[in-house]
Amino acid sequence: MKDSGEGTGRAAPAQRRDARRNKETLLEAAAAVFVASGVEAPVRDIAAKAGVGVGTIYRHFPTRADLVIAVYRHQVEACAEAGPALLAQSATPYAALRQWIGRFVDFLVTKHGLAAVLRSDNAGFEALHACFLDRLVPVCTELLRAAAAAGEIRSDVEAYALMRGVGNLCAGAESDPHYDARRLVDLLVAGLSRFD
């Protein structure tokens, strides 16, 4: 005899998957708007990008800080997952590294705005920074090792130092339209090439 709750059990996971997908769509839309316009962008712009009403965003994220933190965590995970995927599908490990650094730069634009949003919650900011390091330094390390093993880049580059350098080049880029951080990051990454 079948339990009458069995159908409900099937519907609940589907609903949870739909809710996760909807939340992910919101986070991706917010990330894109934050990259383009900064973390102070109007919520209506995020709602329009996601194709939802403003109320839907506030239902998921009651405050701007909640939304920014969720986007930050989402981007950390997306950046972490992108590393192995890029390594598997790119023509060379160095090409994968360059693409990953490009995604990392997009992420940094949002990250720099986070400090202002979390000014009153230093412990929360430190926890997010620890999450950032724990997830992304190993991914960058894997990409660097693969490119070095392929003889494409020098082997004496540490992931943390490279990420810190990229971060420093991106600092302030969102507030100065005449500063092209991407170009400087490209020069930095080009400088990793092995020279004889």
Stockholm file with secondary structure:
# STOCKHOLM 1.0

chainA/1-196         MKDSGEGTGRAAPAQRRDARRNKETLLEAAAAVFVASGVEAPVRDIAAKAGVGVGTIYRHFPTRADLVIAVYRHQVEACAEAGPALLAQSATPYAALRQWIGRFVDFLVTKHGLAAVLRSDNAGFEALHACFLDRLVPVCTELLRAAAAAGEIRSDVEAYALMRGVGNLCAGAESDPHYDARRLVDLLVAGLSRFD
#=GR chainA/1-196 SS CCCTTHHHHHHHHHHHHHHHHHHHHHHHHHHHHHHHHCTTSCHHHHHHHHTSCHHHHHHHCSSHHHHHHHHHHHHHHHHHHHHHHHHHHSSSHHHHHHHHHHHHHHHHHHHHHHHHHTTTCHHHHHHHHHHHHHHHHHHHHHHHHHHHHTTSBCSCCCHHHHHHHHHHHHTTGGGCTTCCHHHHHHHHHHTTBCCC
#=GC SS_cons         CCCTTHHHHHHHHHHHHHHHHHHHHHHHHHHHHHHHHCTTSCHHHHHHHHTSCHHHHHHHCSSHHHHHHHHHHHHHHHHHHHHHHHHHHSSSHHHHHHHHHHHHHHHHHHHHHHHHHTTTCHHHHHHHHHHHHHHHHHHHHHHHHHHHHTTSBCSCCCHHHHHHHHHHHHTTGGGCTTCCHHHHHHHHHHTTBCCC
//
